[in-house]
Amino acid sequence: MTVPIKPSRKPEVTAIGDDGLRYVSKTPGSPFGSTSSYSAATMSCFLCSRHRPRAMLMSRKYFGRSQSVCAPACEPRT
């Protein structure tokens, strides 16, 4: 006897483009917003992987290379 598998989430809605390729329908844009200025851009911390504005990051040497990390320290995840 087999038990039917229930999907864990809603099925994705797709649309076929003019060129015949199938694309997943989603809202356009980036979750980080579109910014053209360098100061408003975000980067991820090398240690905790959180995205932060560049003003909240500082450079430290890890493995012989400069990496961007949270300044002054990473906050613990809750």
C-alpha positions as CSV (number, residue, x, y, z in Angstrom):
1,M,0.0,0.0,0.0
2,T,1.5,3.3,-1.0
3,V,0.7,6.6,0.8
4,P,0.2,9.6,-1.5
5,I,2.9,12.3,-1.0
6,K,1.6,15.7,-0.1
7,P,3.5,18.6,-1.4
8,S,5.2,20.7,1.3
9,R,4.4,24.0,-0.4
10,K,2.2,25.4,-3.1
11,P,3.0,24.4,-6.6
12,E,4.8,27.1,-8.6
13,V,2.9,28.8,-11.4
14,T,4.8,28.9,-14.6
15,A,4.3,30.8,-17.9
16,I,5.7,30.0,-21.3
17,G,7.5,32.9,-22.9
18,D,7.4,33.9,-26.6
19,D,10.7,32.0,-27.2
20,G,9.2,28.8,-25.9
21,L,11.1,28.7,-22.6
22,R,9.3,28.0,-19.4
23,Y,9.8,30.5,-16.6
24,V,8.7,30.4,-13.0
25,S,6.4,33.3,-12.2
26,K,7.8,35.6,-9.5
27,T,7.8,39.2,-8.6
28,P,10.5,41.1,-10.4
29,G,13.4,42.6,-8.6
30,S,15.9,41.8,-5.9
31,P,15.1,41.1,-2.3
32,F,17.9,43.6,-1.4
33,G,16.4,46.4,-3.5
34,S,18.0,48.1,-6.5
35,T,20.6,50.7,-5.6
36,S,23.0,52.4,-7.9
37,S,25.2,54.1,-5.3
38,Y,28.1,52.3,-3.8
39,S,27.4,53.4,-0.3
40,A,23.8,52.0,-0.3
41,A,24.9,48.5,-1.6
42,T,24.8,45.5,0.7
43,M,27.4,42.8,1.2
44,S,27.4,39.6,3.2
45,C,29.6,39.2,6.3
46,F,32.3,36.6,5.8
47,L,31.6,35.1,9.3
48,C,27.8,35.2,9.8
49,S,26.6,35.5,6.2
50,R,24.1,38.3,7.0
51,H,23.6,41.0,4.4
52,R,24.4,44.4,5.7
53,P,25.0,47.9,4.3
54,R,28.7,48.4,3.5
55,A,28.8,51.1,6.2
56,M,28.2,48.5,8.8
57,L,31.1,46.2,7.6
58,M,34.8,46.5,8.1
59,S,37.8,44.6,6.6
60,R,39.8,42.0,8.4
61,K,42.4,39.6,7.2
62,Y,41.3,35.9,7.1
63,F,43.4,33.3,5.4
64,G,45.7,35.9,4.0
65,R,42.9,37.9,2.3
66,S,40.9,40.9,3.3
67,Q,37.3,39.9,4.0
68,S,34.2,42.0,5.0
69,V,32.9,41.3,8.4
70,C,30.4,42.9,10.8
71,A,31.7,45.9,12.7
72,P,32.5,45.7,15.6
73,A,31.3,42.0,16.0
74,C,28.6,39.7,14.6
75,E,25.4,39.4,16.5
76,P,24.3,35.9,17.5
77,R,21.3,34.5,15.6
78,T,18.1,34.1,17.4
